[in-house]
Amino acid sequence: MKNIAGGSYDEILVEDGIYILKIQNDTQEPKLIARDIDSSYIQFHFCLKGKSKFNFNEGNYYLEVNEENSLLLYNTQKDLPLDLVVSPGSWLLSVVMTIRKFHSLFSDEADYIPFLSEENKEKKYYSQEMVSPATAVVLSQLMNYNLHPSIKKLYLKGKVYELISLYFNKTEDADLEQCPYLADEDNVRRIRMAKEIMISRMAEPPTLAELSQEVGLSLKKLKEGFKQIYGDSVFGFLFDYKMEYARKMLETGKHNVNEVGLKVGYSTASHFIASFKKKFGTTPKKYLTSNV
């Protein structure tokens, strides 16, 4: 994990030939990310929040990827190094995989993947697509997880395979069968608005009834749609977000336990400590001691 002044760049080796890149820019300034990626790799980029700009040929050409969109890059004839401008308040998750590894996943399905056919496999292939609700769930799970180190690698491998499977799943009704409320783009927009409201008012969040009224969705649509997109209940998601926010505040060394607890909505230090221990298995003080 590399901190980039208000954000982070995390590169994870999932298995031989597969990397995950997690990029978060929580500042008010654009961040530049550069990484060598040669022509033996295929790249999947997913913008979860905000927008990012991919530069090519030393900035002479670029592609913009906006929130809830993806970019696939594949060119066996030319290296495509990462030359990325991440806009303020933007999150990006990328899967970088060797073409050899990718071919092995689809060895029996070459006709199903356009650029794996004999006539196209030596050509370049770029594709921009919307992120489906089912894919958004997996992306959220890859960005936010709290796992024992012994199973982390297995979990990430499974999620990457699931992500790639969903990316190439062109059955138009697949997501709608899982959650009919997400057939309507307006419902999805309102559910994402609900998430932002909970985050912005995490110290004093509205009740579910108040939230459903504020975003203009029935309680049932809000609860089921939120679970489908974010993989958790509204308050389950908020709890995890608050604890992660608290952890990062503590790590700066600028705030004591009481201050952090108040910031994330706990009126007493004892309640905050109990919640922190429930999430991370240790108290804030012991956590900081073990991470010095």
N, C-alpha and C positions, 0 to 999 in steps of 0.2 A: 504494500500500500504506500503510495506517495501522496503527501498532502501538497496541494497546489494553491495555498493561500485562500482559504474559503471554499475549497472543494477537494476532490480527491481523484486519483487515478489508480485503479487497482487492476493488476494483471494476474490472472489465475491460470495455471496449467491444469486442465481438467484430466487429460490423458495425453499420451504421445500423439502429437498432430492436432490437438484442439486447445485453443486458448479462449478465455473469456476476458474482455476488457470492460471495466465498469468505470464510467467517467461522470463525475458530478461537479457542476460549477454552481455553487450557491452564493456567488458574489454578484456585484453590480457591474463587473467588467468581463469582456470576452476572454476566454482562455485558449491558448494555443497548445495543441497536442501533436507531437510528431513521433512516428515509430516506423522503422523499416519493416516492410512486408513485401516479400518477393513474389514472383509469378507462380510459385508452387502452391499458393494459398488461395482459397475462396473466402470472401468476407461477407458477413451478414451484420448490418448495422441497424439498430432499433432506437428511435428517439422516443423516450418515455415522457419527456417534458421539455418545453421550449423548442429550440431549433439548433441545428449545427450545419456548418458549411464544410464540405470536403473539397479541398483544392487539388488540382492535378496539373502536371506540366509546369511546375513552379508558379502556380497561381494564374496561368493563362486560361484555365478552364475550371469551373467548379460546379458542384451539385449541392443543392440545399435539401436537407431532410428536416421536415417539420414534425411537431408533436404528433404521436400516434401513427407515424409513418416509418417505413423501413427502406433500406437500400442494400441491394445485392451487387457485389462487385466480383467479376471473374474475368481474368485475362491471362491466358497461358503464354502470351507472347511478350508481355511487358510487366515489369514490377509496378505495383500500385502501393507505394508507401503511404502511411497514414499522415496526412497533412491537414489537420482538422482545426477549425475555429468553433469553439463551443460557446454559444451565446449565454449571457447572464441568466441565471436561474434554470439552466438546462441540464438534463440527465440523459445519458446515452449508454446503451449496453450493446456490445459487439461480440460476435462469435467468429473467430478466425480459425479456419480448419484447412489442413493440407488437402489438395485436390485428390491425392491418392486415398486419403482417409474418407473423403466425401464419396468418391466412386465406390468404395467398399460398402458403404451404407446402402447404396442404391444399385448394386451390381445387377439385380434382377429387374430393375424398374427403369432402365435407361430411356425407354420410349416415353415414360411419364414425365421425365424432367427434360424440358426443351433443349437445354444446352449440353445434355449428355449424349444426344444422338450423334451418330458417326459424322454427319455433315457439319455439326456445330461445335464439336468438342474442342477444336483448336481455335475457335474464334472467341472474341471478347463478348461478354454478356453483362449488361447492367440492367437492373430492374428496380423500380420504386413502387411500393404498394402500401396500402393502408394496413395497420395492425388490427387483426381481428380481436374481439373480446376474449376469446380463449387464449390467444397468444399473449394478450395483455396480462392475463392472470399469471402465466409462466414467467414473464418478464419481471413482474412485481415480486414473485417468489425468488427469482435469481438476485434481485437487488436487495431484498430484505429477508434475511434468514438468520436464525440463531441455533446453530447445530453443534453437537459434540464433534471435536476434531476427527474422531475415528470414523465418522460416517459422512463428513462434509464432502469428500471427493466423490463418493458413490452418489450422493444426492445431486451434486452438480452435474455429473455425467448423465444421470437419468433426466434431469431437467433440460440439458442441452439437446439430448436426443428427442425429447418431447417437443422442444421449441422448433427444431428443424422439421420434424414430422408435421407439425401444425402449419408451418410456413408453406409446405408443399401440398397441404390438404386443400384441394380446390372444390370440395363438395360445398356448394354455397349454403346449404341448410345446416351444416354441421354445428355452427355456433348457436343457431336459432333453436335447435332441438334441445340444447342444454339450458337455455334461458330465453324464452320467447320475448321477455321484456327488452332484451338487447337488440331486437330486430329494428327497433326505432332509434335512430341516431340521437334524437332529442332526449330520449331516456338516458342514453349513455352520457350525454353532455351534462345532464342534471345530476347524475350519480357522481361524476367527476367533480362537479361543483360542490356536492355534499362533502366529498373528501377534503377539498380545499377549505371549506368552512370549518370543519373539525380541526384541521391543522392550525388555521389562523386563530382559532379561539380555544386552543387545547386546555388552557388553564381553567376556563369556564365554558365548557362545550354545551350546546343546546341538547335537549332531550331528543330522542328519536322522533317523537311526535312533532316537536318544534322544527326539527331539521326537515322532515318530510314536507311540512307546510311551507318552509322557506324555499325549498328547491322545486316545489310544485309536483311532487310525486306521492302516490299513496304509500302508506307504511310498508305494505307488502312488496311493492315494486322497488322501493328503496332498499329494503333488507335483502331481498333475493338478488337484485341487480348488483348491489355492493359486494355481496359474497362472491358473485360470479367474476366480477372484474378484479377484485383485490384479494380474493382467496381467504377472506376472513370477515367476521361481523364488523359493523361500524365501530363499536367500542373495543373490539379485539384489535382491530387495525390501529385505533388511536392509542391504546395501551402500548403496543409495540413501538409506535412512532415516538411517544413521550419518553419511553425508557431509552431509546436510541439517542434522542435529543439530549436527555439528561447525561447519558454516558459521554457524549462529545463535549458537553459543557464542563463536566468534571475533569476531563483530560486536558483542558486548556490550563488548569491550575489557577484560574482567575476567580473561581466561585467556590464557596463552601457548600456543604450538604444542604443546609437550610435554604440558601439562596436558590440552589438548583431545584429543590423540591417545590418551592413557591412558584418558580418560573413555569413548571409543568403541571401546576394545579393542586399541589398537596399542602394543606394548611398546617400540618404537623410533620416534623422530620421523621417521626417513628413510622407514619403511614408511608411516606416516600421510601424509607429504607426497606420496609417490608415488601413493597412493590418491586423495588430494584432487585432485591434478593430473589423474588419469585421469577423475575425475567432472566437474571444472569447467574443465579445460584450462589451469589456472594453479596456482602454489603458494599455500599459505595466506598467506604474507607479501605476495606480489604482489596477491593478491585483496583483502586489507585495504587496501593502498596505493591500489588503483584505486577503492575504495569509500569513501574518506574524504570 
